[in-house]
Amino acid sequence: MKKRKALVIGLVTACVAVGALYVGQAMHYSAAKVFFNDTQIAGVNVGGNTAQEAATKLKSAMHTLTLQDGNQTVSTFKPQEANLKITSVASLKQAIAQQNAWSWPMHLTTATADTIKLSTSSKNQQSVQAYAKQIVTKANKTRTASKDASFTYQDGHYVTTKEKQGNQLDATKVAASITKAIEQGKTTVDVSNDYLAPKVTTTSTTFKSALAKAKTITNKAYTYKLSGHTITIPDKTVASWLTLKNGKLTTNQKLVKTYLTKLSHKYGTIYKTRTFKSTKRGTVKVPAGLYGWSIKVTSETPALSKRVLAGNGMTRTPVIQGSGYHKNGTDIGNSYVEVDKTNQHMWVYKNGKVVVSTDVVTGLPTTAHHTPSGVWVIWSKQRNTTLRGKNDNGSSYASKVKYWMPVDDTGVGIHDSSWQPQYGGTWYKKHGSHGCVNTPPSKIAAVYANVKVGTPVLIF
């Protein structure tokens, strides 16, 4: 009985002693503010160290890191250069504060190695990412970029080209490798598996989908009905516009714009000298002026791209700008104004018949005041207005007119001229206008009544 009592007392005493030790040690860790015995940071044992002691030990133990890609050294640097917080006293104090003092028995030996990882700190992650990006940006200048999978249209079908792995480095992967190396206390960072991978591969769903869509697109017809012409865009031309961007099929807007620009120059009339059968001088050449049309390339480029990507084919007239566009391909038509400078005469044709015929006075045959030859257009009509400008001596003039029809973009137009005593002949050579077509007051009302805005005016 006495032995049993002694055993119980002994056990109680031992339990009290162990409890006291447990509490004491817990109080010790709380008061001493040191790391548990087995704590490692960046491969350095800081067990039992205060934050200041750990900081000193880490700074002296930090070795230069070498980024190695096979036999090639990519870069060398010290962890401190990356502005890591693992040697900061404040950060280390925070790490100690996060320890659970009551769990100290689990940290009696380094066998349990309580490693504090860099990746648990967002600030460290940001620092490593920034430094890795700096290293990679410099290294990639002399490295080969990966090539995405692609396809081209050849001899009526698509040919695929497999992706190609380059050796440019991925900053995110390199940052992860640097972090891992520091946490394990290594001095070499292996980046041989940290390459930027091709974004698009022949086996990817996006590539297969894009290729299938491209085939659908080029199997359709894309046709323009343009001023009496039918133009079907060749399959290979349409295919040349198709491109992959981030794995998505799209069009090369620059190539589409180039095609439409060439189409506009070929069929548009705004740029062209006209061959015109005149009333008195037979067939004449009249240079381009304001009258004429072209494809509005800036608007038609996205419109055509959208229809191509829809893959349904099309038949349409492109967006047109300017004047004189006719679906049947006619240009000047049979309603126009003809001004013959040599004969100093003007005819107004309406539906193929002469409705006004009159002598006129054109501009003085000088560089400053000549009436410009060209296929112009009546772009406005005004009654009772004042024409203003400069005389040769620099003085200003203001001429009141009853009828005004501007035809070009420099101020030239057709108007009445009560100040002219005669018309036709050679009068214009010394008494010509500042460039306008001076018309007899007796004839101007008929001219005004028989033309509308948009009527072509051929001056030659």
Secondary structure as GFF3:
##gff-version 3
##sequence-region A 1 460
A	DSSP	alpha_helix	2	32	.	.	.	ID=ss1
A	DSSP	beta_strand	40	41	.	.	.	ID=ss2
A	DSSP	beta_strand	44	45	.	.	.	ID=ss3
A	DSSP	alpha_helix	51	61	.	.	.	ID=ss4
A	DSSP	beta_strand	65	69	.	.	.	ID=ss5
A	DSSP	beta_strand	72	77	.	.	.	ID=ss6
A	DSSP	three_ten_helix	79	82	.	.	.	ID=ss7
A	DSSP	alpha_helix	89	97	.	.	.	ID=ss8
A	DSSP	three_ten_helix	101	107	.	.	.	ID=ss9
A	DSSP	three_ten_helix	110	112	.	.	.	ID=ss10
A	DSSP	beta_strand	115	116	.	.	.	ID=ss11
A	DSSP	three_ten_helix	118	120	.	.	.	ID=ss12
A	DSSP	alpha_helix	122	139	.	.	.	ID=ss13
A	DSSP	three_ten_helix	140	142	.	.	.	ID=ss14
A	DSSP	beta_strand	150	154	.	.	.	ID=ss15
A	DSSP	beta_strand	157	161	.	.	.	ID=ss16
A	DSSP	alpha_helix	171	183	.	.	.	ID=ss17
A	DSSP	beta_strand	188	190	.	.	.	ID=ss18
A	DSSP	alpha_helix	205	218	.	.	.	ID=ss19
A	DSSP	beta_strand	222	226	.	.	.	ID=ss20
A	DSSP	beta_strand	229	232	.	.	.	ID=ss21
A	DSSP	alpha_helix	235	241	.	.	.	ID=ss22
A	DSSP	beta_strand	242	245	.	.	.	ID=ss23
A	DSSP	beta_strand	248	251	.	.	.	ID=ss24
A	DSSP	alpha_helix	253	267	.	.	.	ID=ss25
A	DSSP	beta_strand	274	277	.	.	.	ID=ss26
A	DSSP	beta_strand	283	286	.	.	.	ID=ss27
A	DSSP	beta_strand	293	295	.	.	.	ID=ss28
A	DSSP	alpha_helix	297	310	.	.	.	ID=ss29
A	DSSP	beta_strand	314	316	.	.	.	ID=ss30
A	DSSP	beta_strand	320	322	.	.	.	ID=ss31
A	DSSP	beta_strand	336	340	.	.	.	ID=ss32
A	DSSP	beta_strand	345	350	.	.	.	ID=ss33
A	DSSP	beta_strand	353	359	.	.	.	ID=ss34
A	DSSP	beta_strand	374	377	.	.	.	ID=ss35
A	DSSP	beta_strand	382	390	.	.	.	ID=ss36
A	DSSP	beta_strand	396	406	.	.	.	ID=ss37
A	DSSP	beta_strand	413	416	.	.	.	ID=ss38
A	DSSP	alpha_helix	428	431	.	.	.	ID=ss39
A	DSSP	beta_strand	437	439	.	.	.	ID=ss40
A	DSSP	alpha_helix	441	450	.	.	.	ID=ss41
A	DSSP	beta_strand	456	459	.	.	.	ID=ss42
###
